[in-house]
């Protein structure tokens, strides 16, 4: 179904005014429709940083797989993408983050091929594609073949149920696409270092074209149950400009099976979790 939905979007974009620098978008405010010129964000984009490992600044470090992959299995050092440098956790929430971090190789939902959520899907090491129309913006992510829709014509609506990608409502503020994301399940993490959120998470994304091949991406993250105040991440997104650039497949389920289910296989003969532990209850 995801393939056919993506294909239909590609055909829709192809039949509309492709290769344009701006589009005519309808912005609804106070029940009035205002026509405005909006940048066209369509294309394949990718973040080039280490935020997926840790949003905060960090040094290079080992992973359990360095015993197999050597230097190729390490975590690269990176600078913070957080305005102010650090996440403003409440004291109890910081303790939970530290517990997550201590066992992250087993607990990180993405290691199990679960959907990364927003904003993490944006700065994973895999590219994503934006397909834009006036009423809806569709984003297809290479990791896990995940996707989400940003609805431009549904102001004030809400999701009937929480989901892994949440519910995205978009609007234009000048040349900036602003997306309010709500109703995300609390199971997603913000990176691979145990940084997390609760069920009250609200994310405001802001996409601003710097030039034809760069987007300034910001996400304002708010969860009063976990953080002492809202906080912001910021990074550039880069257009993939090589000839024939496209999304390829990264069906991650088969890559997460060893971590989740190896101990249930008939020929299991020892600990094979990423951190080398044996499940105490055999489950």
N, C-alpha and C positions, 0 to 999 in steps of 0.2 A: 504493500500500500504506500509506503514512504517513497518507493521508486516512482510509482505512477503519479503521486502528488508532485514530486519534484519535477517530473517530465512535463506535467501540465503547466507548472509555473514557468518552465523554460520556454515552452511554446507560447505562453501568454506574453512573456517579455519579448520574445522574438517578433511577435505580430504587432506589438506596440512600438512606440518610438525608441528603438534601441540606439546605443552609442550616442546618447545625448548627454550634454553636460548639465542640464537642468530639466525638471519636469514641472508640470502644472499640477499642484496638489490642492485638494479641497480641505480646508481646516474648518471644523465646526466649533463654534463658540456661541453660547447663549442662544442656541437654536437658529443661528444664522450661518450661512455658508460663505466663506471668504476665499476667493481664489488667489493663490500666491505662488510664486516661482520657488521651487524647492530643489536643492541639489539631488542628483541621482547617485545613490550609494551603491548601485548594482555593481557586482564584481566579486572576485575572490580575494579574501583578506586574511591576514595572519599577524598575530602578535609575535614579537621577537624579543623575548625576555625570559626571566626565570620565575615569573609570578606564579606559574602553575605549581612550582615546588614550594614556594614560600612568598607570600605577599610582602613580608617584612624583609629587611636586609639580612643576608646570611652568608656564611663562609661555605666553601666547598666541603663536602662530607661524604662518608661512605654510605653505601646501602648494603643489605645482606647479599645482593647479587654480585658484589665485587669479588667474592670468592670464586665466582664462575666467569664473570666478564672482565675482571680486572679494572683497569682505568676507565673502560667504557661504561662501567656500572655505577659511577659516582654521581653525586648531585652537584651541579655547577654552582659556583658562588653567584650572588646577585644583589643588586641594589633594591631598596624598598621602592614600591610603587604607590605607597600610602602617603598622602599629604600629612606631614607631621611625623612620619617615620614609623609609628607603631599603632596597633589596633587598641582602642581604649576599652578594654574589657572591664566589666564589673569583677570584683574579687572572686566570687564563687565561679563565675564563668571562666576566669583565667585558670583556675584550678582544673576545670573540665578540659580546657584546651590543652593543658599540660599532660593530662591523662591520655587524651587523644594522641598527642605527639609521641608519647612514650611507646605506643603500640600502633603507630600509624600504618605500618606495612600490612597489618591484618585488618585494620579498621577503616582505612580510606575507602569510601564507596566507589571511587573511580577505579581502584585496583581490582574491584569485583565487576567492572564493566557496568556499573549503575550510571544513570544519566547525571552529568556533572552539575546541571542547574545553571542559574544566572547569578553572578557574572562569570563564574569559572569557565564555562564553555567558551567564552571569548578569548581567553589567554591560555588555553591548552596549546600544546606544541603542534597541533594539527590545524590546517586552514579551514575556513568556512566561507560560504557563498551567500551574498545578499541578493535577493530578487525583489524589485520594488515596483509597486503600482500605487495609484492614488489612495486606494482603500485598504490595502494590506501590504505589509512587508514581510516576506518569508525568508528565514535564515536556515540554511542547511549546513550542518556541521559534519566534517569528515569522521570525527571520533564517534564510533558506534552508529553512524548514519542517523544521528539525532537531528531534530529540527524544532522550530518554533515559529509561530505566527505573531506578528505585531499588528494589532487592529487599529486602524487610523480613523474608523468611522463608528466607534462604539463608546463614546465618552460616558463615564458614570456607570458602566456595566461592571459586573463582578463574576468571578468564576464560581460555578456551582460547587466545585470540590477542589481541594489543593492538588497539585501535581508536581512532578519533578522539575519541569521548566516554568511552572507558575503561569500567571495570566498577564499578558503584556498589552498595554494600551499606549498608543503612540500619538504624538502631536508635534507640530513644528513650532519652534520659537526662533523666528528668523531663519537662519541657515542651519540651525541645530535640530536634529531629531532627538526628541525627549521621549523616553519610554519609561512608564511606571510599571514595575513588575511586582505583583502580589501573589498570594496564595501558593507559595512554594512549600513543599513538604520539608520538615526539619532534618531530613536524612542526608541532604547534600552538605559537602564541605566547601570552603572557599579556596583551599589549596591542599597540598599533600603534607602540610605540617600541622594538621589538626585544628586549624582555624575554622570555626564553625558558626552556626546561627541557630535560632529557634524558630518556632512556627509563626512568630509575629514579624518576620523579616519583610522589609520593604526595600526595594532597590530602584533608584532613579538612574537610568542610563542616559548618557548624552553623547551623541555622535556628531562631530563637527568636521567637515572637510577642510583640511589644511591646504591641500592642492589636489590635483587629479589623482595622485597615487598615495595619499596619506590621510588618515582620519585621526583626529584627536578623540580618544575614547575616555570618558569619565563615568564612574559609577559611585553614587552616593548611597551608602549602606546604613540602614537604620533598623535596630532591633532593641527596644528599651529593656527587654528581659536579659540581654546579653552584653550590651555595650552601654557605656556611660553617656554617650552622645553619638550622633551620626558622624560618619567618617567617609573619606573620599579616596578612591584610587584613580590614577591617571596614567595613561600610556598611549603611544602612537600605535596605529594599526597600519600595516603595509599592504599595498595591492600587489598581488602576484601578476607580474607583467610578462613572464616568459611566454613564448608562443605555445599555444595549446594548453595553457593552464586550466586545470579543472580539478574537481574533487575526485579522489579515488576512494576505494573502500577500505575501511578499518573496522571490520566486524570483530569487536573485542570479546564477545562471549567466550569463544574458544580459548582466549588467552587468560581469562579469569577462572576457568574451570579447575586448574590445578590448585589454585589458592583456596577455592571454596569446597571442592569435592574430592580431591585426590585421596584423602583418608578413607573415603567410602568405596573406593575401587577394590575389586576382588584381589588384585595382586599388590596392594599397598604393603610396603615393607619398611616403613619408617617415616620420620618427620619430613614433610616436604612443603610446609608453609614457608612463606618468604622469610620469616624470622627464625626458622629452624625449630619451632616448638611443636610438641605433640599435643593435640587437643585433649584436655584432661578427662572429659566425659565421652570422648570418642565420637562426638557429634560435629 
